[in-house]
Each structure stands twice: as C-alpha cells, then as structure tokens.
Amino acid sequence: MRIDISTLTISEARKKLDAKEFSSVDLAKVYLDEIKKKNGEINAYLEIYDDVLEQAKEADESIAKGEIFPMTGIPISLKDNILISGRTVTSASKILEGYIAPYDATVIEKLKSQKTVFLGRTNMDEFAMGGSTENSAYGVTKNPTDLSRVSGGSSGGSVASVSMNGALASLGSDTGGSIREPSSFCGVVGLKPTYGGVSRYGLMAMGSSLDVIGPITKTVSDSEILFNAIRGQDKMDSTTYSESTYPKIKNSKNKNLTVGVPYHILEKGLSIEAKKVFDESIEKLKNLGFEVRDIKLPNIEYSLAVYYIIVPAEVSSNLARFDGIKYGLHAEDGKDLLDDYLKTRRQGFGREVRRRILIGTYVLSAGYHDAYYNKALALRQKISYDFTKALSEVDLIVTPTTPGTAFKIGEKANDPLSLYLEDVFTVPANIVGIPAISLPSGFVTEDGKDLPLGIQFMAPHNREDWLFEVGKKFLGE
C-alpha cells in the first residue's frame, strides 16, 4: 500500500503497524526515499545510519511477538549532540569530527527498549549555540517552507527533518528556545519539557542549568507520546524529578484553563504581521472557552541579558574539556602543551563558540564575577518569582514564539545581537525551568510564500499535561 507520510502521525502509524497494514521496514524505506530526494538541498541530516532497515526488521519482529510499545517501529531523527553508542556524534563541530559515542544517552536507552527506529543524526548550530543553524561546521540547514530562509536553531536540522517529511518525529535540545524557535519557523510542534523532566545524561552540555531534551513532532498528541517515552527520573542525572513530585495528571474538562498574556512585552520588537497572527490566536482561545487575562511580569525584560551572561559562563566551563588531549581534534604543530591547547581550540571551534567562551570567561573572571555573573543569578531568581506569582493567578502564560517569521540565510550572520533577539520570548521558560510548547498559529505571506509562525504556551513546573490539553484544543486534535 502507498504510505502518505505528508499527513502521517505517530498515533496513526502505530495503528497501521499493529494492524499489519504496512511494516516498519516499509515505513522506514519510504522515509529513506524521501530523505534521499530532499536532504541534498535542505541539509537536515549530517548522516543517515546504515542499519536503518535492520532496526526496522527488529521492530517488526517485536510487533509479531506482541511486544509493542508506543514508539515501536517509529522512525525518528536525532540532534547531533545526543549520544548513541558506537555512532559518530559531533555537535556539528570540527573539534569532534569523527568522535564515536562510547555509551547511550538515557533517552536513547529508553527509546531502544521500545524498538524505535533511528534514521540518522541531524544538523545543528555548533554545540547548540545559535538560532539559525548557520553556525554549523557542516553548512546551514534550509527551511523546507522556503529554501532561501533559515530553519532556525539550534535544533534546525531536527525540525527540518520533520517539516520536510524526512522523519516522523525528532529529538532536539532546548537551552533558550532551540526547539521552539525552529518549530515556529518551520510550522511544527516543539516541546521544551520542565528542567529535570527528561534526563540530560548523554546530552553534550552547553548550559547545564538550562539544557533540556525534547520532542519535535507534527501534532500535540505525538509530542505527548514521545515525551512520555523519554521522561522520568534517572540516577545518572541528579536534576531529574521522581514521579512522586509530579502533580496528579487531571485534565480540566470540568473547567477551562485560564490563560495570561503579558501584553506589556509585546509592545515592541514584534512585527506587525506577527502581532496580527498572535491577536487572531488569542481570539481563537477565547472562542474555545479559555479565559484570557492581561498579566504583568515585571522583570521579564531582563531575561535576555541574564541568559546571555549565564549561558556563556556555563559554556566557558563546559567546553574547557575540549583541549585536544582527551579526545577529538588535536593540533599537531604546537610548540608546547599550551600551544597545543590554543591551536586545537582555535582550529576546532567556530566563531560563535569562540565568542561565547570569551564572554563567559570574562564574566567569570575575578574582577567581573560580582558585577555580571552574580547579578545575573540574582535577577534569575527575581524572574522566577515573577513567573511563580503569575502562574498562581493563571494556569498558562501565552506569548508569540518568535518576533517574526524565518529570516533569510545570511541576513543576520554578522549581527549577533540581532540574532540573540530572536530568543526574546523563549529564554524566560529556560531561565525559570518551566515547560513550554510552540504550536503552529498561522502564516505571514512574504515574497509570495506563506511562512509559518508559532504561538508559545508556558505552564507551571511539571504541568506538561496542561500544555498538551490546550495544544490539542487549539489545533483541533
């Protein structure tokens, strides 16, 4: 039978696989054919695994035995910073060219236990630093909706692989919007779980107090399926929550959730077209029966500044391990050990990574630690307090996901501050650690093409269930 992957979802594929309407091998072949057709131009994948059909065959054997899980036989892609044992993983950086992962990330272990099919690893901004995938050492990933535009970042390859029908779902990582921003640009669903909701063991660290692994899918229902497959406490990651700390899952069928909109932060920076799409989304929420209130988040305007002090500081510490001695690239022509370090890091790291390491080292230095880093930590607490207060008055907070549509490739490459402003609506959720989801909300026509936009919902800690509930209603699932 013909498999229409343009509309296929995880939940539909599960039913058809279990009913033997097609096999996991059949499904994998269709995706491999689609990748072969499109990836050369889009550059979503850095590598297609050579054992995809063998993985699919094992999944079919499990299905035949009745050993079926929600993700059995489902073909997904993986961001190139998630370790999968015995396979190359580089964080799209020359400094890790040819590096082979020695163990599985916890999320991979969980998915392997369900016999998920891994198609390959996807492109990204180097070490997850950027919002356009232009910082990859292996070229930019183009937006499947308009090849002249960026797919977003840093999980641009993961999102593009789903958007171009090159994977049924994908796993990305989100430190300041790296799942949600490209999902908005490419018209798919992107979830940033609660910090600690999903294990970070086996994720290459960028900003350890903000990094989260999350799903990229076509529907909210699929996001829920993949999130449930990877969530949970892990002894290898002490920041993960135990199940006992989760609130009891109870859908609010008997009452409509209250949505808060911080209108005061929408007054500048949002394009006129994006504001129109957002206003229409708010009207849609009202028509769906949600109560919408204007809320205040007094310190949210400092979120971006706080983020771009804390993240470089953590980057500076986390990337110190790449020294040319332990693993990865080694510059051979150094005069001494220090010269080896300097040449290896200069040759191996791209411009944006070097920039953030320098800024991070500066804000952590003896003369500036109090002036910058400690103040950023104090402000982070104030921002967290503001969100806690607001989320005691409303159930969800809603904003646009991005200030506008995907920008042209190269348009902001030499203006890092302009690029950083793309994160203005997404970074607060990472600073506070709460879950957030980006949903397709509409289109803006530019240069004769309909470009997607997203709307972002944020919920209290561990209330992903509310995000799934509002998301399904909003998208009519």
SEVEXTI-847740 format. One line per field, with one value per residue (C-alpha): residue number from 1; residue in three letters; x, y, z. Coordinates in steps of 0.5 Angstrom, whole numbers, plus 2048, in hexadecimal, padded with zeros to 3 digits. Layout:
// residues N
n <- c(NUM_...)
res <- c(Ala_...)
X <- c(X_...)
Y <- c(Y_...)
Z <- c(Z_...)
END
This chain:
// residues 477
n <- c(1_2_3_4_5_6_7_8_9_10_11_12_13_14_15_16_17_18_19_20_21_22_23_24_25_26_27_28_29_30_31_32_33_34_35_36_37_38_39_40_41_42_43_44_45_46_47_48_49_50_51_52_53_54_55_56_57_58_59_60_61_62_63_64_65_66_67_68_69_70_71_72_73_74_75_76_77_78_79_80_81_82_83_84_85_86_87_88_89_90_91_92_93_94_95_96_97_98_99_100_101_102_103_104_105_106_107_108_109_110_111_112_113_114_115_116_117_118_119_120_121_122_123_124_125_126_127_128_129_130_131_132_133_134_135_136_137_138_139_140_141_142_143_144_145_146_147_148_149_150_151_152_153_154_155_156_157_158_159_160_161_162_163_164_165_166_167_168_169_170_171_172_173_174_175_176_177_178_179_180_181_182_183_184_185_186_187_188_189_190_191_192_193_194_195_196_197_198_199_200_201_202_203_204_205_206_207_208_209_210_211_212_213_214_215_216_217_218_219_220_221_222_223_224_225_226_227_228_229_230_231_232_233_234_235_236_237_238_239_240_241_242_243_244_245_246_247_248_249_250_251_252_253_254_255_256_257_258_259_260_261_262_263_264_265_266_267_268_269_270_271_272_273_274_275_276_277_278_279_280_281_282_283_284_285_286_287_288_289_290_291_292_293_294_295_296_297_298_299_300_301_302_303_304_305_306_307_308_309_310_311_312_313_314_315_316_317_318_319_320_321_322_323_324_325_326_327_328_329_330_331_332_333_334_335_336_337_338_339_340_341_342_343_344_345_346_347_348_349_350_351_352_353_354_355_356_357_358_359_360_361_362_363_364_365_366_367_368_369_370_371_372_373_374_375_376_377_378_379_380_381_382_383_384_385_386_387_388_389_390_391_392_393_394_395_396_397_398_399_400_401_402_403_404_405_406_407_408_409_410_411_412_413_414_415_416_417_418_419_420_421_422_423_424_425_426_427_428_429_430_431_432_433_434_435_436_437_438_439_440_441_442_443_444_445_446_447_448_449_450_451_452_453_454_455_456_457_458_459_460_461_462_463_464_465_466_467_468_469_470_471_472_473_474_475_476_477)
res <- c(Met_Arg_Ile_Asp_Ile_Ser_Thr_Leu_Thr_Ile_Ser_Glu_Ala_Arg_Lys_Lys_Leu_Asp_Ala_Lys_Glu_Phe_Ser_Ser_Val_Asp_Leu_Ala_Lys_Val_Tyr_Leu_Asp_Glu_Ile_Lys_Lys_Lys_Asn_Gly_Glu_Ile_Asn_Ala_Tyr_Leu_Glu_Ile_Tyr_Asp_Asp_Val_Leu_Glu_Gln_Ala_Lys_Glu_Ala_Asp_Glu_Ser_Ile_Ala_Lys_Gly_Glu_Ile_Phe_Pro_Met_Thr_Gly_Ile_Pro_Ile_Ser_Leu_Lys_Asp_Asn_Ile_Leu_Ile_Ser_Gly_Arg_Thr_Val_Thr_Ser_Ala_Ser_Lys_Ile_Leu_Glu_Gly_Tyr_Ile_Ala_Pro_Tyr_Asp_Ala_Thr_Val_Ile_Glu_Lys_Leu_Lys_Ser_Gln_Lys_Thr_Val_Phe_Leu_Gly_Arg_Thr_Asn_Met_Asp_Glu_Phe_Ala_Met_Gly_Gly_Ser_Thr_Glu_Asn_Ser_Ala_Tyr_Gly_Val_Thr_Lys_Asn_Pro_Thr_Asp_Leu_Ser_Arg_Val_Ser_Gly_Gly_Ser_Ser_Gly_Gly_Ser_Val_Ala_Ser_Val_Ser_Met_Asn_Gly_Ala_Leu_Ala_Ser_Leu_Gly_Ser_Asp_Thr_Gly_Gly_Ser_Ile_Arg_Glu_Pro_Ser_Ser_Phe_Cys_Gly_Val_Val_Gly_Leu_Lys_Pro_Thr_Tyr_Gly_Gly_Val_Ser_Arg_Tyr_Gly_Leu_Met_Ala_Met_Gly_Ser_Ser_Leu_Asp_Val_Ile_Gly_Pro_Ile_Thr_Lys_Thr_Val_Ser_Asp_Ser_Glu_Ile_Leu_Phe_Asn_Ala_Ile_Arg_Gly_Gln_Asp_Lys_Met_Asp_Ser_Thr_Thr_Tyr_Ser_Glu_Ser_Thr_Tyr_Pro_Lys_Ile_Lys_Asn_Ser_Lys_Asn_Lys_Asn_Leu_Thr_Val_Gly_Val_Pro_Tyr_His_Ile_Leu_Glu_Lys_Gly_Leu_Ser_Ile_Glu_Ala_Lys_Lys_Val_Phe_Asp_Glu_Ser_Ile_Glu_Lys_Leu_Lys_Asn_Leu_Gly_Phe_Glu_Val_Arg_Asp_Ile_Lys_Leu_Pro_Asn_Ile_Glu_Tyr_Ser_Leu_Ala_Val_Tyr_Tyr_Ile_Ile_Val_Pro_Ala_Glu_Val_Ser_Ser_Asn_Leu_Ala_Arg_Phe_Asp_Gly_Ile_Lys_Tyr_Gly_Leu_His_Ala_Glu_Asp_Gly_Lys_Asp_Leu_Leu_Asp_Asp_Tyr_Leu_Lys_Thr_Arg_Arg_Gln_Gly_Phe_Gly_Arg_Glu_Val_Arg_Arg_Arg_Ile_Leu_Ile_Gly_Thr_Tyr_Val_Leu_Ser_Ala_Gly_Tyr_His_Asp_Ala_Tyr_Tyr_Asn_Lys_Ala_Leu_Ala_Leu_Arg_Gln_Lys_Ile_Ser_Tyr_Asp_Phe_Thr_Lys_Ala_Leu_Ser_Glu_Val_Asp_Leu_Ile_Val_Thr_Pro_Thr_Thr_Pro_Gly_Thr_Ala_Phe_Lys_Ile_Gly_Glu_Lys_Ala_Asn_Asp_Pro_Leu_Ser_Leu_Tyr_Leu_Glu_Asp_Val_Phe_Thr_Val_Pro_Ala_Asn_Ile_Val_Gly_Ile_Pro_Ala_Ile_Ser_Leu_Pro_Ser_Gly_Phe_Val_Thr_Glu_Asp_Gly_Lys_Asp_Leu_Pro_Leu_Gly_Ile_Gln_Phe_Met_Ala_Pro_His_Asn_Arg_Glu_Asp_Trp_Leu_Phe_Glu_Val_Gly_Lys_Lys_Phe_Leu_Gly_Glu)
X <- c(800_802_804_802_808_806_800_802_803_806_7FF_7FC_803_802_7FB_7FD_804_800_7FA_800_7FD_805_80B_810_815_810_80F_817_818_813_817_81E_81B_818_81F_823_81E_81F_825_82A_826_824_82A_826_82A_831_831_82C_82D_82F_82B_824_821_824_821_81A_81A_81C_816_811_814_812_80B_80A_80B_806_80C_809_80A_808_80F_810_812_811_817_81A_820_825_828_830_831_82D_832_830_835_83A_838_83B_839_83C_837_838_840_846_849_845_846_846_844_841_83C_83E_837_830_82C_827_821_825_824_81D_81B_820_81C_816_819_819_81C_822_822_828_82B_829_82D_82D_831_838_837_830_832_82E_826_827_82C_830_836_836_83D_83A_835_82F_828_823_81C_817_812_817_81E_820_81F_822_81F_820_825_828_824_823_824_820_81A_81B_81C_814_812_815_811_818_816_810_813_81A_81D_821_823_821_825_822_81D_821_81B_815_818_81A_813_810_814_812_80B_80B_80A_810_810_815_814_815_81C_81D_817_81C_823_829_82D_831_82F_835_835_834_831_830_82B_826_827_821_820_819_815_813_80D_807_802_801_7FF_805_809_806_807_80F_80F_80C_811_817_815_817_81C_823_828_82D_82A_829_825_81F_819_816_80F_80C_80E_809_802_7FD_7FB_7F4_7F1_7ED_7E7_7E2_7E6_7E9_7F0_7F2_7F7_7FB_7FE_804_802_807_80D_809_809_810_814_80E_80D_806_804_806_802_7FC_7FD_7FE_7F8_7F4_7F6_7F4_7ED_7ED_7EF_7E9_7E4_7E7_7E4_7EB_7EB_7F1_7F4_7F9_7FF_805_80C_810_817_816_819_820_81F_823_829_829_829_82F_833_831_832_839_83B_839_83B_842_842_83F_844_84A_84A_84C_853_856_859_853_84F_84D_851_859_85D_864_868_868_86F_86D_867_864_865_861_85B_85B_85C_857_851_853_852_84D_848_843_843_83C_83F_846_842_83D_843_847_841_840_847_847_840_843_84A_84C_84B_844_841_83D_83B_838_837_835_830_82D_82C_828_824_822_81F_81B_819_817_813_80F_80D_80B_807_804_802_7FF_7FA_7F9_7FA_7FE_802_802_807_809_80E_813_812_811_812_818_81D_822_828_82E_829_82C_832_836_832_832_82E_828_828_828_822_81E_81E_81B_814_817_81D_819_816_81D_81F_819_81A_812_80F_80E_80B_80B_805_803_7FF_7FE_802_805_806_80D_810_80A_80B_807_80B_809_809_808_805_808_805_808_806_808_80D_80B_805_806_7FF_7FC_801_7FE_7F7_7F7_7FB_7F6_7F0_7F4_7F6_7EF_7F2)
Y <- c(800_807_80B_812_815_81C_81B_815_816_811_80F_80D_80A_806_803_802_7FE_7FA_7F8_7F6_7FB_7FC_7FA_7FE_7FC_7FF_805_806_805_80B_810_80E_80F_816_818_816_81A_821_820_822_829_82A_827_825_81F_81E_816_811_80B_805_800_803_7FD_7F8_7FD_7FD_7F5_7F4_7F9_7F4_7EE_7F1_7F3_7EC_7E9_7EE_7F2_7F9_800_807_808_801_802_809_80C_813_817_819_820_81F_821_81A_814_80E_808_806_80C_813_819_820_825_828_82A_829_828_821_81F_817_816_810_810_80B_80A_80B_811_810_812_80D_807_809_809_803_7FF_801_7FF_806_806_80C_80E_813_819_820_827_82C_832_830_82E_831_838_83C_83D_83B_835_83A_838_831_82F_82B_830_834_830_833_834_82F_834_839_837_83E_83E_83B_835_838_836_833_82D_82F_828_824_829_829_821_821_827_824_81D_81A_817_816_81A_81C_81D_824_828_82F_834_83A_838_834_82F_834_83A_835_832_838_83A_833_832_82C_82B_82C_82A_82C_828_82A_82A_824_820_81D_81A_81E_818_817_81E_822_828_82F_833_82E_831_833_82D_828_823_823_820_823_821_823_822_823_81C_81A_81E_81B_814_816_81A_814_80F_813_817_814_814_812_810_813_81A_81C_822_81D_81D_817_815_817_81E_81F_821_81C_81D_81F_822_828_826_829_830_834_836_83D_840_846_84B_84F_855_85A_856_855_85D_85D_858_854_855_858_852_84D_851_851_849_849_84D_848_843_846_847_83F_83E_842_83F_838_83A_83C_842_847_84C_851_850_853_850_856_853_84F_855_853_84B_84C_850_84B_845_848_848_842_83D_840_83F_838_837_839_834_82E_82F_82F_827_828_829_825_820_81B_81A_81E_822_823_829_825_82B_82E_831_82E_82C_833_834_82D_830_836_834_82E_832_838_833_82F_834_838_840_840_83B_83E_845_842_83E_845_849_843_843_84B_84B_845_849_84C_853_852_84C_850_856_851_84A_84A_850_84B_846_84B_84D_846_845_84B_849_842_845_84A_843_83F_845_846_83E_83E_843_840_839_83A_840_841_845_845_840_845_84C_84A_845_842_847_846_842_847_84C_84D_849_84F_852_84D_852_852_84A_84A_84E_848_845_84A_846_83F_840_842_83B_838_83D_83B_834_833_82F_833_831_834_833_835_83B_83E_841_847_848_84B_84A_847_841_83F_83F_83C_83F_83C_83D_83B_839_838_834_833_82E_827_829_827_824_82B_82C_826_828_82F_82D_827_82C_832_82D_82A_823)
Z <- c(800_7FF_805_806_80A_809_80E_812_819_81F_821_81A_819_81F_81D_816_818_81D_818_813_80E_80D_810_814_80E_809_80D_80E_807_805_80A_807_800_802_805_7FF_7FB_7FF_804_7FF_7FE_805_809_80F_810_811_811_80F_813_80F_813_813_810_814_81A_817_816_81D_81F_81A_81E_824_821_81F_826_829_82C_82B_82E_82B_828_825_81D_81D_819_81C_81C_821_822_821_829_82C_82D_829_82B_825_821_81F_822_821_824_81D_81F_81B_822_823_81C_81C_823_825_82B_830_833_832_835_83A_834_82F_834_835_82E_82C_832_82E_827_824_81D_81D_816_817_81A_818_817_81D_81F_821_829_828_828_823_821_819_818_815_81A_818_816_810_80D_80E_80E_80A_80C_808_807_804_802_802_809_810_813_81A_81F_823_821_81A_817_81B_81A_812_812_815_811_80A_80C_80D_814_818_81E_820_827_828_82E_830_834_832_82D_829_828_828_823_81D_81E_81E_817_814_816_81B_822_827_82F_834_83A_841_843_846_843_83E_83F_83D_83D_837_834_832_837_835_83B_840_845_83E_83A_838_833_830_82A_823_820_81B_821_828_829_826_82A_830_82E_82D_834_838_834_837_83D_844_84A_848_84D_848_849_850_84D_84B_84E_851_84F_856_855_84F_850_84F_848_847_841_843_83F_844_844_83F_840_841_83C_83E_839_83A_836_838_835_82E_82D_82A_826_823_81B_819_815_81B_820_81C_81C_823_824_820_824_82B_828_826_82D_82F_82A_82D_834_837_83C_83A_83F_83E_843_845_845_848_847_840_83C_83F_83D_837_83B_840_83B_837_83E_841_83A_838_83F_83F_838_83A_840_83C_835_839_839_831_831_82C_831_834_82D_827_823_824_821_820_81F_826_829_830_833_834_82D_82B_82F_82C_825_826_828_823_81D_820_823_81E_81F_823_828_829_82A_830_833_833_836_83B_83D_83E_842_847_848_84F_84D_84A_84D_852_84D_848_84A_851_84F_849_84E_853_84D_84B_852_851_84A_84D_853_84E_84A_850_852_84B_84B_852_84F_848_845_83F_83C_835_830_829_828_824_822_81B_815_813_810_80A_80A_80C_80E_815_814_816_81B_821_826_820_820_828_828_824_82B_82F_830_831_836_83C_83C_83D_842_846_845_843_83D_836_830_829_824_81D_81E_817_811_80E_807_805_7FE_7FB_800_806_80C_813_81A_820_827_82E_834_83A_840_848_849_847_844_83D_83D_83D_837_834_835_833_82D_82B_82B_828_822_822_823)
END
